[in-house]
């Protein structure tokens, strides 16, 4: 059960009922229906699907999904004639290595990809926590990376300006798995190894070794729990851990290394595996128990179940992101993260979120 301070019994009852609906055979059948658009066996006989899907990048009609074993993988429409795959139809893995990065035995540059922050155009920031599997040299695996997507015949390819962010700051060793771009243009990063929150100044520079790219401390999670996801709503940074949804108030105004913000304040209790916001007034978060996605409105404390019946993986970042059309993308996995290609992608259409 999720509690927001003195949330009314009525709201708590709604949440309990939504959690009970999770027994419906793993299908997302709640107040709002979700569409299953990528899964093993689509198209017929295809085995390729995400493995523990985490972050996502959506640009135009292109979608990439980061996961635990396959790096950053590109997905294309099952029907080649579909000119609007983001809003209609089903998706399948794109086997063209020019459109995907990582995975396989080399993990170049990543295998395990966590949350991804997008700057609203064609640049994204990728967190990777597989540093022990990475290759030597430039492709060292793990850490935080900036990726520029360049247009090719109306589509985008992720090979423009691939650079590790703050490579000498020791970020890779703490297993970065969550990230969010602040309204101040700085990049905020959370880790699996500890509950620290770091802020990177000038994250988008292509050559960080010759620029003023610094890393600052911005407090941490309650009880030092690993941070699975984070998202900004105004200047407030919301973070998800296995203990619940927390917030760092006015995170962008923290002093940084001179003291930081202190630990985040726990707002809603219960394991929270993914967080995203609409940037205006609503926070969406995924609850591991019951496999439910909720909408939280901090202004009035209301918590409303959006869709349920998902099979999230505890202790990992799970996909939850809003695209430019307002669709809410959800990623889950049927094997509890134990098998490859058992992940699924579900968009909850924008028109149904109102």
N, C-alpha and C positions, 0 to 999 in steps of 0.2 A: 504494500500500500504506500502511496506517495502522500506526504503531508507537507503543506506549506504553512508553517506557523500554526495558525488557528483555523485552518481550512475547515469548512463546514462539514458536518456529517454527511450531508447530501452529496457533496463532491467526492468524498472518500468512498461512498457507496457506489457511485458511478464507476470509479476506477476499479473497485473490487469486482464489479460485474464484468467490466471489460476484460480483466485478467482471466476470469473464468471462461471466457469465450475461446481462450487459446487452445482448447482441446479439439478444435475442429480440424483435425488431420493436417495441420501445418499450412492450411490455406488462409490467405489474408482476407477474412470475411468479417468485417466489423462495421462500424457506422459508415465508413467510406470504403468502397471497393478499391483494391489495387490490382493492376494488370501484370500478369507474369509474362515478361518479355524476353528473358534470357534464362535458359536452364539446360542441363545436359539432355541430349536427345532432340534438340531443336537446332537446325532442321533434322529430319529423320536420320537416325543412326549416328549423329554427331555426338562425340563425348565431351567436346570442349565447352566449359562453362567456367565462371569464376571459382576460385578456391578461397574461401573466407574473404569475400569482397569487402574492401574498406573504402578508401577515398575514391572520388570520381571527378573527372574533368569533362565538361560538356561545352563544346564550342560549335556553334552552327548546327550541322547535322552529324557531327562526330562525337562519339562518346568513348572515353577511356575509363577503365576500372582498375584500381590498384588492389592487389591481394597478397596473401601470405606467401605464396609460392611462385607466382607467375609475373611479378613485377607490375608494369603498367601496360595493360592489354587493351587493344582497340577492338571495338565491336561495330558491326555493319548490319544493315537490314537483311533479313532472310530473303526478302523479295527485292532483287536488284532494281526493280522499277519504282520502288517506293522512294519518293523524293522528300519525305518528311518522317524519317525513322525515329526521331525523338518523340514525336507525338502519336505515331500510329505504327502498327505492325510489331513484329518480333525481331530480336537481334541475335546475331551469332558472332562467335569469335573470328577475328580477322587473322588468318595465318601468315599474312605478309609481314615479314620482319622489318620492313621499312616503316611500319605504322605502329609497332609495339616495341617496348624496351624492357629488358630484364627477363627473369625467369630462366628455366633450364638449369643445367649444372654449373654454368659459369657465373650466373647472377651478375651480369654486366648491364647496367651498374647496380641493379638491385634484384633481390628476390622478394623479401617481405616489405610491402608498401603499406603504410598506414594512411592517416587522413591527409588530404590534399587541399591546399588553399588556392583559390583562383582569384586573380586581380580584377575580374570583370571583363577582361579582353582576352588576350592570347598568351598570357604568362601564368604559370602555376608554380606552386612550391610543394615539393613532394617530401614526405617524411619516410625514412626507411630504417628499420630496426634490425637488419640482418648483417651487421658489420662483421660477424665472425665468419660469414660465408663469402664475403666480398673478395675481389681479386686485388692484387697489389697494384701500385702505381696510381694513375689518375682515377681509374675506376676502382675505388677503394671499398665500395659497398657501404651501406648504412649512411647515417647523417641526414642532413637537410639539403635538398637540391632545388635549383631554379631551372625551369624548363620553358623555353619559348616555342610556341607552335606557329609554324609558318604555313601560309596558304599554298596549296597545290591544286589547281584546276577546281576551285570551289570547295576543296576539302583542306584539312590541316594535318601537318605531319609534325611530330614532337621532337625534331632534331635541330632546333634553332636555339643556340645559347644554352646548352646543357652544362651547368656549372655547379659544383658543390658550394654551398653557402657556409661561410665562416669555417673553413676546413681545419683551422688550427685551434678551434675553441673547445675541442673535446666533446662535441655534441653526440657523435656517433656512439661513443662508449656508454652513454646513458640511454641508448635505445629510443630515439625520438619516434613517436607514433601519433602525435596530434599536433595540429597547427591551425592558426587563424590569422588573417591579415587584419590589423587594427585600422580604425579610421585615421590614425596618425601615419599610415603608410609603413608601419613597422610590422615585422613578423613575430608572432608569439608561438612558442613551441613547448609542448609537454612531453613527458617521457614515461616509458614503461619501467625503467630501473628505479625511479624515484618520483616524488611528487613535485619536483621543481618546475617552475615556469620561467622560461627565458625569453628575452625580447631581443631581436636582431635588428640593428639599425642599418639602413641601406641594403636590404636583402636582395634587391633586384639588379645590383651591379654585376656585369658579366665577368669581370676579373676581380674577385674579392681580395686577391693578394696585393693589389696595387691601389685599393680604395679604402676609405674610412668606414670599414664594416666592423662594427663592434657588437658585443653580446653583453646584455645586462640581466640581472636577476629581478624577477617580478613576483616574489612570494612563492606560494606553493599550494597544493591541494590540502583539504582537511586530512589530518592524520598521516600525511605523507603518502597517500595512496597513489598508485600509477594513474596517469591521466590518459584516458582512452579517446577523448574527443574534446574539442573546444570550439566556440563560436562567439562572435561579438554581436551585441545588441546595443547600439550607441557606443559609449565608452566602457560599458560593462562587459566583462569577459566571463561567459558561462562555460563550465567545464564538467565533464562526465567522468565518474570513477565507479568502482564497484560498490561504493557506499551511497551514491546518489548524485543529484545535480547541484552544483555549487556555483557561486558567483564571486568574482573579484570586482568590486565596485570601482569605477573610474580607473581601470587598469592603465589607460593611456597616460594618466597624470602621475603615475608612480615615479618616485625619485630614482628607481633603478638600483644600482649597486650601493647607493648611499643608505638603503634601508628597505626598498621595495614596498610592496603593499601588505605584506604579511600573508597569512594563509587565507584561502578563499573561505567564504561562509557557506555552510551546507544549507540549501533551501528545500530540497525535496529528497527524501530518503528512499533507498532502493537502487539496486545496481543499474547504472545508466551507461549504455555502451556506445551511444552516438548522440551528437548534438548538432543542430544547425538552426539558423534564424532567418527570418525574412528581412532583417535589417530595419524593420519599422516598429514592431511592437510584439511580435510573437516568437516564441522559442519552441522548436520541435525537438523532442528527445525520444530515444528508444529505450525501453525497459527490457532487460534480459528476462526477468520473471514474467511469464505470460506472453512474451514476444509481442509487445504492444508499442505502437508509436503514439505519443501524446502531443497535444498542443498546449503550451503553457503561456499565459498572458501575465507577465509580471505586474502590470499596472493594477490588476484587480485580483490576482492570485488564482484565477480560474485554471483548472487543469481538465482537459477534455480528451478522451481517447479518440484517435483518428482512424487507425486501422490496427487489427490484431491478428494473431495466428502465425506470426513470423517465427523463425527458428534462429535466433541470434546466438552468437558464440560469446560466452562469458570470458572476460579478461582480454578481449581483443577489440580493436576499432571495427565497427560495422558500418556499412554505407548508409549515410543519411545526408542528402544534400538537395537543395532547391536549384533548378536550372533557370535559365533566362525566361522561360515561358511560365514559371510558377509551378511546374510539376515537382512533386516531392519524390525523389528517388530513394528507394530502400533496398539494401542488400542483405541477404541472410544465407544460411547454409544448412542443408539437411543432415549433414553427418557430424555436427558439432565440431567442425574443423579438423576431423581426423582423416578425411579423404580428399584427394584432388578432384576438381571439376564437379563438386556437389553444391556450389553456390548458385544463388538465384538473384535476379534483378526484378524489382517491382516499381513502376512509377504509379504514384497516386496523382491523378490528373488535377490540374490547377482548378478547373471549374468545380470540382467536387470538394475542394478544401475550404470554400467560402462558408 
